[in-house]
Amino acid sequence: MITLKEKLFFRKVKLKKELNRKSLNLLTYKNKKIVDNQICTIANYVDYETKFNDIISTLKEIWKNEYKNNKM
């Protein structure tokens, strides 16, 4: 009887994020190159909470469908 043992290591991608407080630009760097430039806006907590809940419910539906069809 032969048994094979594998060790899987997943490396996290190292991303460095910097927020410019004056312009509210959030820059994401990967290997010293800009990967993403996101302009942040000031919002109140109620808007943030509703947007956050919408994103979570959308993701739940996507994952539920993926698991239902055994795609994962």
Predicted model as a PDB file, atoms N, CA, C, CB and O in Angstrom, pLDDT in the B-factor column:
MODEL        1                                                                  
ATOM      1  N   MET A   1       0.837  -1.168   0.000  1.00 63.00           N  
ATOM      2  CA  MET A   1       0.000   0.000   0.000  1.00 63.00           C  
ATOM      3  C   MET A   1       0.891   1.243   0.000  1.00 63.00           C  
ATOM      4  CB  MET A   1      -0.957  -0.008   1.213  1.00 63.00           C  
ATOM      5  O   MET A   1       1.819   1.358   0.800  1.00 63.00           O  
ATOM      6  N   ILE A   2       0.594   2.157  -0.900  1.00 65.00           N  
ATOM      7  CA  ILE A   2       1.370   3.390  -1.011  1.00 65.00           C  
ATOM      8  C   ILE A   2       0.476   4.561  -0.608  1.00 65.00           C  
ATOM      9  CB  ILE A   2       1.930   3.581  -2.465  1.00 65.00           C  
ATOM     10  O   ILE A   2      -0.640   4.710  -1.107  1.00 65.00           O  
ATOM     11  N   THR A   3       0.976   5.367   0.281  1.00 68.00           N  
ATOM     12  CA  THR A   3       0.247   6.575   0.657  1.00 68.00           C  
ATOM     13  C   THR A   3       1.096   7.788   0.302  1.00 68.00           C  
ATOM     14  CB  THR A   3      -0.112   6.571   2.175  1.00 68.00           C  
ATOM     15  O   THR A   3       2.299   7.826   0.559  1.00 68.00           O  
ATOM     16  N   LEU A   4       0.461   8.740  -0.271  1.00 66.00           N  
ATOM     17  CA  LEU A   4       1.150   9.976  -0.639  1.00 66.00           C  
ATOM     18  C   LEU A   4       0.677  11.101   0.265  1.00 66.00           C  
ATOM     19  CB  LEU A   4       0.905  10.330  -2.128  1.00 66.00           C  
ATOM     20  O   LEU A   4      -0.520  11.277   0.496  1.00 66.00           O  
ATOM     21  N   LYS A   5       1.625  11.845   0.762  1.00 69.00           N  
ATOM     22  CA  LYS A   5       1.288  12.978   1.610  1.00 69.00           C  
ATOM     23  C   LYS A   5       1.745  14.247   0.908  1.00 69.00           C  
ATOM     24  CB  LYS A   5       1.941  12.847   3.022  1.00 69.00           C  
ATOM     25  O   LYS A   5       2.881  14.359   0.447  1.00 69.00           O  
ATOM     26  N   GLU A   6       0.847  15.171   0.844  1.00 69.00           N  
ATOM     27  CA  GLU A   6       1.167  16.450   0.209  1.00 69.00           C  
ATOM     28  C   GLU A   6       0.980  17.570   1.207  1.00 69.00           C  
ATOM     29  CB  GLU A   6       0.292  16.687  -1.040  1.00 69.00           C  
ATOM     30  O   GLU A   6       0.069  17.555   2.034  1.00 69.00           O  
ATOM     31  N   LYS A   7       1.847  18.516   1.108  1.00 71.00           N  
ATOM     32  CA  LYS A   7       1.692  19.734   1.892  1.00 71.00           C  
ATOM     33  C   LYS A   7       1.507  20.871   0.910  1.00 71.00           C  
ATOM     34  CB  LYS A   7       2.920  19.984   2.841  1.00 71.00           C  
ATOM     35  O   LYS A   7       2.371  21.138   0.075  1.00 71.00           O  
ATOM     36  N   LEU A   8       0.388  21.526   1.019  1.00 67.00           N  
ATOM     37  CA  LEU A   8       0.097  22.645   0.133  1.00 67.00           C  
ATOM     38  C   LEU A   8       0.293  23.945   0.886  1.00 67.00           C  
ATOM     39  CB  LEU A   8      -1.337  22.552  -0.429  1.00 67.00           C  
ATOM     40  O   LEU A   8      -0.221  24.135   1.988  1.00 67.00           O  
ATOM     41  N   PHE A   9       1.039  24.822   0.274  1.00 67.00           N  
ATOM     42  CA  PHE A   9       1.271  26.133   0.853  1.00 67.00           C  
ATOM     43  C   PHE A   9       0.757  27.186  -0.115  1.00 67.00           C  
ATOM     44  CB  PHE A   9       2.776  26.352   1.170  1.00 67.00           C  
ATOM     45  O   PHE A   9       1.129  27.203  -1.288  1.00 67.00           O  
ATOM     46  N   PHE A  10      -0.079  28.038   0.374  1.00 66.00           N  
ATOM     47  CA  PHE A  10      -0.603  29.117  -0.436  1.00 66.00           C  
ATOM     48  C   PHE A  10       0.007  30.421   0.064  1.00 66.00           C  
ATOM     49  CB  PHE A  10      -2.161  29.161  -0.386  1.00 66.00           C  
ATOM     50  O   PHE A  10      -0.117  30.773   1.237  1.00 66.00           O  
ATOM     51  N   ARG A  11       0.649  31.109  -0.823  1.00 70.00           N  
ATOM     52  CA  ARG A  11       1.247  32.387  -0.454  1.00 70.00           C  
ATOM     53  C   ARG A  11       0.237  33.499  -0.631  1.00 70.00           C  
ATOM     54  CB  ARG A  11       2.503  32.668  -1.288  1.00 70.00           C  
ATOM     55  O   ARG A  11      -0.494  33.552  -1.620  1.00 70.00           O  
ATOM     56  N   LYS A  12       0.214  34.368   0.328  1.00 70.00           N  
ATOM     57  CA  LYS A  12      -0.641  35.545   0.201  1.00 70.00           C  
ATOM     58  C   LYS A  12       0.094  36.569  -0.654  1.00 70.00           C  
ATOM     59  CB  LYS A  12      -1.012  36.141   1.606  1.00 70.00           C  
ATOM     60  O   LYS A  12       1.294  36.791  -0.495  1.00 70.00           O  
ATOM     61  N   VAL A  13      -0.633  37.171  -1.542  1.00 68.00           N  
ATOM     62  CA  VAL A  13      -0.045  38.211  -2.370  1.00 68.00           C  
ATOM     63  C   VAL A  13       0.211  39.425  -1.486  1.00 68.00           C  
ATOM     64  CB  VAL A  13      -0.970  38.573  -3.578  1.00 68.00           C  
ATOM     65  O   VAL A  13      -0.678  39.891  -0.773  1.00 68.00           O  
ATOM     66  N   LYS A  14       1.426  39.922  -1.543  1.00 75.00           N  
ATOM     67  CA  LYS A  14       1.780  41.063  -0.713  1.00 75.00           C  
ATOM     68  C   LYS A  14       1.375  42.347  -1.431  1.00 75.00           C  
ATOM     69  CB  LYS A  14       3.298  41.066  -0.388  1.00 75.00           C  
ATOM     70  O   LYS A  14       1.947  42.715  -2.457  1.00 75.00           O  
ATOM     71  N   LEU A  15       0.399  42.999  -0.876  1.00 81.00           N  
ATOM     72  CA  LEU A  15      -0.071  44.260  -1.421  1.00 81.00           C  
ATOM     73  C   LEU A  15       0.145  45.347  -0.378  1.00 81.00           C  
ATOM     74  CB  LEU A  15      -1.566  44.172  -1.837  1.00 81.00           C  
ATOM     75  O   LEU A  15      -0.182  45.180   0.797  1.00 81.00           O  
ATOM     76  N   LYS A  16       0.695  46.448  -0.829  1.00 87.00           N  
ATOM     77  CA  LYS A  16       0.909  47.577   0.054  1.00 87.00           C  
ATOM     78  C   LYS A  16      -0.108  48.645  -0.295  1.00 87.00           C  
ATOM     79  CB  LYS A  16       2.360  48.120  -0.058  1.00 87.00           C  
ATOM     80  O   LYS A  16      -0.224  49.039  -1.456  1.00 87.00           O  
ATOM     81  N   LYS A  17      -0.843  49.115   0.695  1.00 88.00           N  
ATOM     82  CA  LYS A  17      -1.884  50.111   0.450  1.00 88.00           C  
ATOM     83  C   LYS A  17      -1.521  51.401   1.162  1.00 88.00           C  
ATOM     84  CB  LYS A  17      -3.268  49.599   0.919  1.00 88.00           C  
ATOM     85  O   LYS A  17      -1.082  51.401   2.312  1.00 88.00           O  
ATOM     86  N   GLU A  18      -1.715  52.497   0.449  1.00 89.00           N  
ATOM     87  CA  GLU A  18      -1.458  53.815   1.021  1.00 89.00           C  
ATOM     88  C   GLU A  18      -2.646  54.721   0.736  1.00 89.00           C  
ATOM     89  CB  GLU A  18      -0.150  54.426   0.452  1.00 89.00           C  
ATOM     90  O   GLU A  18      -3.134  54.786  -0.392  1.00 89.00           O  
ATOM     91  N   LEU A  19      -3.103  55.416   1.763  1.00 86.00           N  
ATOM     92  CA  LEU A  19      -4.214  56.349   1.617  1.00 86.00           C  
ATOM     93  C   LEU A  19      -3.680  57.762   1.731  1.00 86.00           C  
ATOM     94  CB  LEU A  19      -5.316  56.087   2.677  1.00 86.00           C  
ATOM     95  O   LEU A  19      -3.083  58.133   2.742  1.00 86.00           O  
ATOM     96  N   ASN A  20      -3.899  58.552   0.683  1.00 86.00           N  
ATOM     97  CA  ASN A  20      -3.540  59.960   0.719  1.00 86.00           C  
ATOM     98  C   ASN A  20      -4.668  60.696   1.422  1.00 86.00           C  
ATOM     99  CB  ASN A  20      -3.289  60.533  -0.719  1.00 86.00           C  
ATOM    100  O   ASN A  20      -5.793  60.721   0.925  1.00 86.00           O  
ATOM    101  N   ARG A  21      -4.386  61.290   2.562  1.00 83.00           N  
ATOM    102  CA  ARG A  21      -5.424  61.919   3.390  1.00 83.00           C  
ATOM    103  C   ARG A  21      -6.003  63.169   2.732  1.00 83.00           C  
ATOM    104  CB  ARG A  21      -4.858  62.278   4.759  1.00 83.00           C  
ATOM    105  O   ARG A  21      -7.153  63.519   2.998  1.00 83.00           O  
ATOM    106  N   LYS A  22      -5.238  63.847   1.884  1.00 85.00           N  
ATOM    107  CA  LYS A  22      -5.741  65.084   1.275  1.00 85.00           C  
ATOM    108  C   LYS A  22      -6.653  64.796   0.090  1.00 85.00           C  
ATOM    109  CB  LYS A  22      -4.578  65.965   0.828  1.00 85.00           C  
ATOM    110  O   LYS A  22      -7.721  65.399  -0.023  1.00 85.00           O  
ATOM    111  N   SER A  23      -6.254  63.890  -0.791  1.00 85.00           N  
ATOM    112  CA  SER A  23      -7.057  63.617  -1.992  1.00 85.00           C  
ATOM    113  C   SER A  23      -7.984  62.416  -1.835  1.00 85.00           C  
ATOM    114  CB  SER A  23      -6.147  63.389  -3.173  1.00 85.00           C  
ATOM    115  O   SER A  23      -8.832  62.175  -2.694  1.00 85.00           O  
ATOM    116  N   LEU A  24      -7.831  61.658  -0.743  1.00 84.00           N  
ATOM    117  CA  LEU A  24      -8.595  60.437  -0.480  1.00 84.00           C  
ATOM    118  C   LEU A  24      -8.426  59.393  -1.583  1.00 84.00           C  
ATOM    119  CB  LEU A  24     -10.065  60.774  -0.321  1.00 84.00           C  
ATOM    120  O   LEU A  24      -9.365  58.668  -1.914  1.00 84.00           O  
ATOM    121  N   ASN A  25      -7.219  59.324  -2.146  1.00 89.00           N  
ATOM    122  CA  ASN A  25      -6.893  58.272  -3.108  1.00 89.00           C  
ATOM    123  C   ASN A  25      -6.253  57.107  -2.362  1.00 89.00           C  
ATOM    124  CB  ASN A  25      -5.944  58.805  -4.230  1.00 89.00           C  
ATOM    125  O   ASN A  25      -5.294  57.285  -1.611  1.00 89.00           O  
ATOM    126  N   LEU A  26      -6.795  55.916  -2.580  1.00 88.00           N  
ATOM    127  CA  LEU A  26      -6.231  54.714  -1.981  1.00 88.00           C  
ATOM    128  C   LEU A  26      -5.467  53.977  -3.078  1.00 88.00           C  
ATOM    129  CB  LEU A  26      -7.348  53.801  -1.341  1.00 88.00           C  
ATOM    130  O   LEU A  26      -6.062  53.432  -4.007  1.00 88.00           O  
ATOM    131  N   LEU A  27      -4.149  53.970  -2.956  1.00 90.00           N  
ATOM    132  CA  LEU A  27      -3.295  53.325  -3.954  1.00 90.00           C  
ATOM    133  C   LEU A  27      -2.878  51.960  -3.442  1.00 90.00           C  
ATOM    134  CB  LEU A  27      -2.049  54.193  -4.275  1.00 90.00           C  
ATOM    135  O   LEU A  27      -2.473  51.820  -2.288  1.00 90.00           O  
ATOM    136  N   THR A  28      -2.978  50.946  -4.305  1.00 89.00           N  
ATOM    137  CA  THR A  28      -2.554  49.597  -3.976  1.00 89.00           C  
ATOM    138  C   THR A  28      -1.363  49.243  -4.845  1.00 89.00           C  
ATOM    139  CB  THR A  28      -3.710  48.578  -4.168  1.00 89.00           C  
ATOM    140  O   THR A  28      -1.425  49.326  -6.072  1.00 89.00           O  
ATOM    141  N   TYR A  29      -0.277  48.848  -4.194  1.00 90.00           N  
ATOM    142  CA  TYR A  29       0.953  48.518  -4.902  1.00 90.00           C  
ATOM    143  C   TYR A  29       1.216  47.021  -4.844  1.00 90.00           C  
ATOM    144  CB  TYR A  29       2.140  49.290  -4.312  1.00 90.00           C  
ATOM    145  O   TYR A  29       0.940  46.367  -3.837  1.00 90.00           O  
ATOM    146  N   LYS A  30       1.746  46.492  -5.925  1.00 84.00           N  
ATOM    147  CA  LYS A  30       2.224  45.117  -5.968  1.00 84.00           C  
ATOM    148  C   LYS A  30       3.565  45.147  -6.679  1.00 84.00           C  
ATOM    149  CB  LYS A  30       1.199  44.155  -6.692  1.00 84.00           C  
ATOM    150  O   LYS A  30       3.654  45.556  -7.837  1.00 84.00           O  
ATOM    151  N   ASN A  31       4.593  44.719  -5.992  1.00 84.00           N  
ATOM    152  CA  ASN A  31       5.963  44.764  -6.513  1.00 84.00           C  
ATOM    153  C   ASN A  31       6.333  46.174  -6.972  1.00 84.00           C  
ATOM    154  CB  ASN A  31       6.125  43.772  -7.677  1.00 84.00           C  
ATOM    155  O   ASN A  31       6.895  46.366  -8.050  1.00 84.00           O  
ATOM    156  N   LYS A  32       6.007  47.145  -6.136  1.00 86.00           N  
ATOM    157  CA  LYS A  32       6.331  48.561  -6.362  1.00 86.00           C  
ATOM    158  C   LYS A  32       5.649  49.158  -7.593  1.00 86.00           C  
ATOM    159  CB  LYS A  32       7.821  48.721  -6.500  1.00 86.00           C  
ATOM    160  O   LYS A  32       6.075  50.206  -8.077  1.00 86.00           O  
ATOM    161  N   LYS A  33       4.610  48.519  -8.105  1.00 88.00           N  
ATOM    162  CA  LYS A  33       3.827  49.052  -9.219  1.00 88.00           C  
ATOM    163  C   LYS A  33       2.392  49.256  -8.740  1.00 88.00           C  
ATOM    164  CB  LYS A  33       3.877  48.093 -10.464  1.00 88.00           C  
ATOM    165  O   LYS A  33       1.880  48.464  -7.948  1.00 88.00           O  
ATOM    166  N   ILE A  34       1.748  50.315  -9.217  1.00 86.00           N  
ATOM    167  CA  ILE A  34       0.374  50.598  -8.817  1.00 86.00           C  
ATOM    168  C   ILE A  34      -0.562  49.606  -9.501  1.00 86.00           C  
ATOM    169  CB  ILE A  34      -0.019  52.062  -9.169  1.00 86.00           C  
ATOM    170  O   ILE A  34      -0.601  49.515 -10.728  1.00 86.00           O  
ATOM    171  N   VAL A  35      -1.309  48.871  -8.693  1.00 85.00           N  
ATOM    172  CA  VAL A  35      -2.265  47.890  -9.204  1.00 85.00           C  
ATOM    173  C   VAL A  35      -3.662  48.494  -9.264  1.00 85.00           C  
ATOM    174  CB  VAL A  35      -2.267  46.624  -8.328  1.00 85.00           C  
ATOM    175  O   VAL A  35      -4.416  48.247 -10.206  1.00 85.00           O  
ATOM    176  N   ASP A  36      -4.001  49.287  -8.249  1.00 86.00           N  
ATOM    177  CA  ASP A  36      -5.353  49.838  -8.164  1.00 86.00           C  
ATOM    178  C   ASP A  36      -5.288  51.243  -7.586  1.00 86.00           C  
ATOM    179  CB  ASP A  36      -6.273  48.932  -7.299  1.00 86.00           C  
ATOM    180  O   ASP A  36      -4.517  51.514  -6.665  1.00 86.00           O  
ATOM    181  N   ASN A  37      -6.098  52.126  -8.134  1.00 87.00           N  
ATOM    182  CA  ASN A  37      -6.218  53.485  -7.637  1.00 87.00           C  
ATOM    183  C   ASN A  37      -7.694  53.743  -7.391  1.00 87.00           C  
ATOM    184  CB  ASN A  37      -5.607  54.527  -8.639  1.00 87.00           C  
ATOM    185  O   ASN A  37      -8.471  53.907  -8.332  1.00 87.00           O  
ATOM    186  N   GLN A  38      -8.074  53.780  -6.122  1.00 86.00           N  
ATOM    187  CA  GLN A  38      -9.473  53.946  -5.775  1.00 86.00           C  
ATOM    188  C   GLN A  38      -9.666  55.294  -5.096  1.00 86.00           C  
ATOM    189  CB  GLN A  38      -9.955  52.797  -4.864  1.00 86.00           C  
ATOM    190  O   GLN A  38      -8.936  55.647  -4.170  1.00 86.00           O  
ATOM    191  N   ILE A  39     -10.654  56.040  -5.566  1.00 84.00           N  
ATOM    192  CA  ILE A  39     -10.968  57.332  -4.968  1.00 84.00           C  
ATOM    193  C   ILE A  39     -12.030  57.106  -3.896  1.00 84.00           C  
ATOM    194  CB  ILE A  39     -11.459  58.362  -6.049  1.00 84.00           C  
ATOM    195  O   ILE A  39     -13.139  56.662  -4.194  1.00 84.00           O  
ATOM    196  N   CYS A  40     -11.690  57.408  -2.672  1.00 81.00           N  
ATOM    197  CA  CYS A  40     -12.608  57.207  -1.555  1.00 81.00           C  
ATOM    198  C   CYS A  40     -13.466  58.450  -1.361  1.00 81.00           C  
ATOM    199  CB  CYS A  40     -11.834  56.876  -0.261  1.00 81.00           C  
ATOM    200  O   CYS A  40     -13.040  59.569  -1.644  1.00 81.00           O  
ATOM    201  N   THR A  41     -14.647  58.237  -0.887  1.00 76.00           N  
ATOM    202  CA  THR A  41     -15.537  59.359  -0.576  1.00 76.00           C  
ATOM    203  C   THR A  41     -15.959  59.257   0.879  1.00 76.00           C  
ATOM    204  CB  THR A  41     -16.784  59.372  -1.515  1.00 76.00           C  
ATOM    205  O   THR A  41     -15.978  58.179   1.473  1.00 76.00           O  
ATOM    206  N   ILE A  42     -16.290  60.394   1.424  1.00 73.00           N  
ATOM    207  CA  ILE A  42     -16.748  60.431   2.810  1.00 73.00           C  
ATOM    208  C   ILE A  42     -18.242  60.109   2.813  1.00 73.00           C  
ATOM    209  CB  ILE A  42     -16.461  61.832   3.479  1.00 73.00           C  
ATOM    210  O   ILE A  42     -19.017  60.718   2.075  1.00 73.00           O  
ATOM    211  N   ALA A  43     -18.633  59.162   3.636  1.00 70.00           N  
ATOM    212  CA  ALA A  43     -20.037  58.762   3.708  1.00 70.00           C  
ATOM    213  C   ALA A  43     -20.435  58.629   5.171  1.00 70.00           C  
ATOM    214  CB  ALA A  43     -20.284  57.426   2.942  1.00 70.00           C  
ATOM    215  O   ALA A  43     -19.585  58.492   6.051  1.00 70.00           O  
ATOM    216  N   ASN A  44     -21.716  58.671   5.411  1.00 74.00           N  
ATOM    217  CA  ASN A  44     -22.159  58.461   6.779  1.00 74.00           C  
ATOM    218  C   ASN A  44     -22.342  56.966   7.037  1.00 74.00           C  
ATOM    219  CB  ASN A  44     -23.473  59.231   7.054  1.00 74.00           C  
ATOM    220  O   ASN A  44     -22.301  56.152   6.114  1.00 74.00           O  
ATOM    221  N   TYR A  45     -22.543  56.627   8.289  1.00 72.00           N  
ATOM    222  CA  TYR A  45     -22.564  55.217   8.693  1.00 72.00           C  
ATOM    223  C   TYR A  45     -23.758  54.468   8.105  1.00 72.00           C  
ATOM    224  CB  TYR A  45     -22.590  55.110  10.212  1.00 72.00           C  
ATOM    225  O   TYR A  45     -23.631  53.289   7.775  1.00 72.00           O  
ATOM    226  N   VAL A  46     -24.907  55.117   7.967  1.00 75.00           N  
ATOM    227  CA  VAL A  46     -26.104  54.447   7.462  1.00 75.00           C  
ATOM    228  C   VAL A  46     -25.898  54.009   6.009  1.00 75.00           C  
ATOM    229  CB  VAL A  46     -27.333  55.377   7.575  1.00 75.00           C  
ATOM    230  O   VAL A  46     -26.254  52.889   5.641  1.00 75.00           O  
ATOM    231  N   ASP A  47     -25.325  54.891   5.185  1.00 77.00           N  
ATOM    232  CA  ASP A  47     -25.045  54.523   3.796  1.00 77.00           C  
ATOM    233  C   ASP A  47     -24.055  53.372   3.726  1.00 77.00           C  
ATOM    234  CB  ASP A  47     -24.505  55.725   3.021  1.00 77.00           C  
ATOM    235  O   ASP A  47     -24.211  52.456   2.920  1.00 77.00           O  
ATOM    236  N   TYR A  48     -23.039  53.424   4.572  1.00 77.00           N  
ATOM    237  CA  TYR A  48     -22.027  52.372   4.601  1.00 77.00           C  
ATOM    238  C   TYR A  48     -22.645  51.036   4.991  1.00 77.00           C  
ATOM    239  CB  TYR A  48     -20.900  52.738   5.573  1.00 77.00           C  
ATOM    240  O   TYR A  48     -22.352  50.005   4.385  1.00 77.00           O  
ATOM    241  N   GLU A  49     -23.491  51.060   5.996  1.00 81.00           N  
ATOM    242  CA  GLU A  49     -24.103  49.824   6.489  1.00 81.00           C  
ATOM    243  C   GLU A  49     -25.018  49.197   5.443  1.00 81.00           C  
ATOM    244  CB  GLU A  49     -24.889  50.096   7.771  1.00 81.00           C  
ATOM    245  O   GLU A  49     -24.989  47.980   5.262  1.00 81.00           O  
ATOM    246  N   THR A  50     -25.827  49.992   4.751  1.00 85.00           N  
ATOM    247  CA  THR A  50     -26.709  49.433   3.724  1.00 85.00           C  
ATOM    248  C   THR A  50     -25.908  48.890   2.544  1.00 85.00           C  
ATOM    249  CB  THR A  50     -27.703  50.495   3.238  1.00 85.00           C  
ATOM    250  O   THR A  50     -26.229  47.824   2.018  1.00 85.00           O  
ATOM    251  N   LYS A  51     -24.880  49.602   2.129  1.00 82.00           N  
ATOM    252  CA  LYS A  51     -24.040  49.125   1.018  1.00 82.00           C  
ATOM    253  C   LYS A  51     -23.351  47.822   1.409  1.00 82.00           C  
ATOM    254  CB  LYS A  51     -22.983  50.197   0.621  1.00 82.00           C  
ATOM    255  O   LYS A  51     -23.290  46.885   0.612  1.00 82.00           O  
ATOM    256  N   PHE A  52     -22.837  47.761   2.623  1.00 81.00           N  
ATOM    257  CA  PHE A  52     -22.160  46.571   3.120  1.00 81.00           C  
ATOM    258  C   PHE A  52     -23.121  45.377   3.150  1.00 81.00           C  
ATOM    259  CB  PHE A  52     -21.580  46.830   4.524  1.00 81.00           C  
ATOM    260  O   PHE A  52     -22.757  44.277   2.734  1.00 81.00           O  
ATOM    261  N   ASN A  53     -24.334  45.590   3.635  1.00 86.00           N  
ATOM    262  CA  ASN A  53     -25.324  44.512   3.696  1.00 86.00           C  
ATOM    263  C   ASN A  53     -25.744  44.054   2.304  1.00 86.00           C  
ATOM    264  CB  ASN A  53     -26.552  44.966   4.484  1.00 86.00           C  
ATOM    265  O   ASN A  53     -25.980  42.863   2.096  1.00 86.00           O  
ATOM    266  N   ASP A  54     -25.842  44.972   1.347  1.00 86.00           N  
ATOM    267  CA  ASP A  54     -26.167  44.595  -0.035  1.00 86.00           C  
ATOM    268  C   ASP A  54     -25.078  43.706  -0.634  1.00 86.00           C  
ATOM    269  CB  ASP A  54     -26.355  45.853  -0.904  1.00 86.00           C  
ATOM    270  O   ASP A  54     -25.371  42.715  -1.303  1.00 86.00           O  
ATOM    271  N   ILE A  55     -23.837  44.065  -0.388  1.00 83.00           N  
ATOM    272  CA  ILE A  55     -22.718  43.277  -0.921  1.00 83.00           C  
ATOM    273  C   ILE A  55     -22.715  41.881  -0.307  1.00 83.00           C  
ATOM    274  CB  ILE A  55     -21.370  43.986  -0.647  1.00 83.00           C  
ATOM    275  O   ILE A  55     -22.531  40.891  -1.015  1.00 83.00           O  
ATOM    276  N   ILE A  56     -22.917  41.799   1.002  1.00 85.00           N  
ATOM    277  CA  ILE A  56     -22.919  40.499   1.691  1.00 85.00           C  
ATOM    278  C   ILE A  56     -24.050  39.617   1.183  1.00 85.00           C  
ATOM    279  CB  ILE A  56     -23.047  40.693   3.215  1.00 85.00           C  
ATOM    280  O   ILE A  56     -23.835  38.429   0.946  1.00 85.00           O  
ATOM    281  N   SER A  57     -25.238  40.160   1.011  1.00 87.00           N  
ATOM    282  CA  SER A  57     -26.367  39.340   0.550  1.00 87.00           C  
ATOM    283  C   SER A  57     -26.145  38.876  -0.895  1.00 87.00           C  
ATOM    284  CB  SER A  57     -27.694  40.136   0.659  1.00 87.00           C  
ATOM    285  O   SER A  57     -26.509  37.753  -1.243  1.00 87.00           O  
ATOM    286  N   THR A  58     -25.557  39.724  -1.730  1.00 85.00           N  
ATOM    287  CA  THR A  58     -25.252  39.322  -3.105  1.00 85.00           C  
ATOM    288  C   THR A  58     -24.232  38.188  -3.127  1.00 85.00           C  
ATOM    289  CB  THR A  58     -24.726  40.520  -3.911  1.00 85.00           C  
ATOM    290  O   THR A  58     -24.379  37.224  -3.879  1.00 85.00           O  
ATOM    291  N   LEU A  59     -23.208  38.309  -2.304  1.00 82.00           N  
ATOM    292  CA  LEU A  59     -22.188  37.257  -2.247  1.00 82.00           C  
ATOM    293  C   LEU A  59     -22.763  35.945  -1.709  1.00 82.00           C  
ATOM    294  CB  LEU A  59     -21.013  37.707  -1.372  1.00 82.00           C  
ATOM    295  O   LEU A  59     -22.391  34.866  -2.169  1.00 82.00           O  
ATOM    296  N   LYS A  60     -23.665  36.042  -0.739  1.00 84.00           N  
ATOM    297  CA  LYS A  60     -24.292  34.819  -0.218  1.00 84.00           C  
ATOM    298  C   LYS A  60     -25.048  34.090  -1.316  1.00 84.00           C  
ATOM    299  CB  LYS A  60     -25.244  35.150   0.944  1.00 84.00           C  
ATOM    300  O   LYS A  60     -24.981  32.864  -1.407  1.00 84.00           O  
ATOM    301  N   GLU A  61     -25.765  34.830  -2.149  1.00 81.00           N  
ATOM    302  CA  GLU A  61     -26.517  34.204  -3.247  1.00 81.00           C  
ATOM    303  C   GLU A  61     -25.578  33.558  -4.262  1.00 81.00           C  
ATOM    304  CB  GLU A  61     -27.409  35.243  -3.948  1.00 81.00           C  
ATOM    305  O   GLU A  61     -25.845  32.460  -4.749  1.00 81.00           O  
ATOM    306  N   ILE A  62     -24.487  34.236  -4.577  1.00 76.00           N  
ATOM    307  CA  ILE A  62     -23.524  33.684  -5.538  1.00 76.00           C  
ATOM    308  C   ILE A  62     -22.926  32.396  -5.008  1.00 76.00           C  
ATOM    309  CB  ILE A  62     -22.408  34.699  -5.841  1.00 76.00           C  
ATOM    310  O   ILE A  62     -22.861  31.401  -5.730  1.00 76.00           O  
ATOM    311  N   TRP A  63     -22.480  32.399  -3.737  1.00 78.00           N  
ATOM    312  CA  TRP A  63     -21.857  31.205  -3.171  1.00 78.00           C  
ATOM    313  C   TRP A  63     -22.863  30.073  -3.003  1.00 78.00           C  
ATOM    314  CB  TRP A  63     -21.215  31.532  -1.830  1.00 78.00           C  
ATOM    315  O   TRP A  63     -22.523  28.902  -3.176  1.00 78.00           O  
ATOM    316  N   LYS A  64     -24.106  30.424  -2.663  1.00 77.00           N  
ATOM    317  CA  LYS A  64     -25.132  29.389  -2.509  1.00 77.00           C  
ATOM    318  C   LYS A  64     -25.351  28.669  -3.837  1.00 77.00           C  
ATOM    319  CB  LYS A  64     -26.462  30.005  -2.001  1.00 77.00           C  
ATOM    320  O   LYS A  64     -25.474  27.445  -3.867  1.00 77.00           O  
ATOM    321  N   ASN A  65     -25.400  29.421  -4.929  1.00 70.00           N  
ATOM    322  CA  ASN A  65     -25.572  28.808  -6.247  1.00 70.00           C  
ATOM    323  C   ASN A  65     -24.357  27.985  -6.655  1.00 70.00           C  
ATOM    324  CB  ASN A  65     -25.842  29.878  -7.291  1.00 70.00           C  
ATOM    325  O   ASN A  65     -24.502  26.934  -7.280  1.00 70.00           O  
ATOM    326  N   GLU A  66     -23.179  28.447  -6.313  1.00 67.00           N  
ATOM    327  CA  GLU A  66     -21.968  27.689  -6.654  1.00 67.00           C  
ATOM    328  C   GLU A  66     -21.940  26.345  -5.916  1.00 67.00           C  
ATOM    329  CB  GLU A  66     -20.702  28.511  -6.310  1.00 67.00           C  
ATOM    330  O   GLU A  66     -21.626  25.313  -6.509  1.00 67.00           O  
ATOM    331  N   TYR A  67     -22.269  26.366  -4.631  1.00 69.00           N  
ATOM    332  CA  TYR A  67     -22.275  25.119  -3.868  1.00 69.00           C  
ATOM    333  C   TYR A  67     -23.413  24.199  -4.280  1.00 69.00           C  
ATOM    334  CB  TYR A  67     -22.372  25.415  -2.388  1.00 69.00           C  
ATOM    335  O   TYR A  67     -23.278  22.976  -4.248  1.00 69.00           O  
ATOM    336  N   LYS A  68     -24.521  24.789  -4.663  1.00 67.00           N  
ATOM    337  CA  LYS A  68     -25.682  23.991  -5.040  1.00 67.00           C  
ATOM    338  C   LYS A  68     -25.386  23.155  -6.285  1.00 67.00           C  
ATOM    339  CB  LYS A  68     -26.898  24.897  -5.284  1.00 67.00           C  
ATOM    340  O   LYS A  68     -25.805  22.002  -6.380  1.00 67.00           O  
ATOM    341  N   ASN A  69     -24.676  23.734  -7.221  1.00 62.00           N  
ATOM    342  CA  ASN A  69     -24.349  23.019  -8.451  1.00 62.00           C  
ATOM    343  C   ASN A  69     -23.052  22.234  -8.377  1.00 62.00           C  
ATOM    344  CB  ASN A  69     -24.272  23.983  -9.581  1.00 62.00           C  
ATOM    345  O   ASN A  69     -22.561  21.732  -9.388  1.00 62.00           O  
ATOM    346  N   ASN A  70     -22.495  22.131  -7.171  1.00 62.00           N  
ATOM    347  CA  ASN A  70     -21.252  21.390  -6.945  1.00 62.00           C  
ATOM    348  C   ASN A  70     -20.117  21.898  -7.846  1.00 62.00           C  
ATOM    349  CB  ASN A  70     -21.481  19.893  -7.187  1.00 62.00           C  
ATOM    350  O   ASN A  70     -19.325  21.111  -8.363  1.00 62.00           O  
ATOM    351  N   LYS A  71     -20.053  23.190  -8.021  1.00 56.00           N  
ATOM    352  CA  LYS A  71     -18.988  23.759  -8.834  1.00 56.00           C  
ATOM    353  C   LYS A  71     -17.733  24.002  -8.014  1.00 56.00           C  
ATOM    354  CB  LYS A  71     -19.448  25.055  -9.475  1.00 56.00           C  
ATOM    355  O   LYS A  71     -16.648  24.193  -8.564  1.00 56.00           O  
ATOM    356  N   MET A  72     -17.885  23.995  -6.702  1.00 50.00           N  
ATOM    357  CA  MET A  72     -16.738  24.291  -5.840  1.00 50.00           C  
ATOM    358  C   MET A  72     -16.063  23.013  -5.420  1.00 50.00           C  
ATOM    359  CB  MET A  72     -17.165  25.091  -4.607  1.00 50.00           C  
ATOM    360  O   MET A  72     -15.073  23.050  -4.690  1.00 50.00           O  
TER     361      MET A  72                                                      
ENDMDL                                                                          
END                                                                             
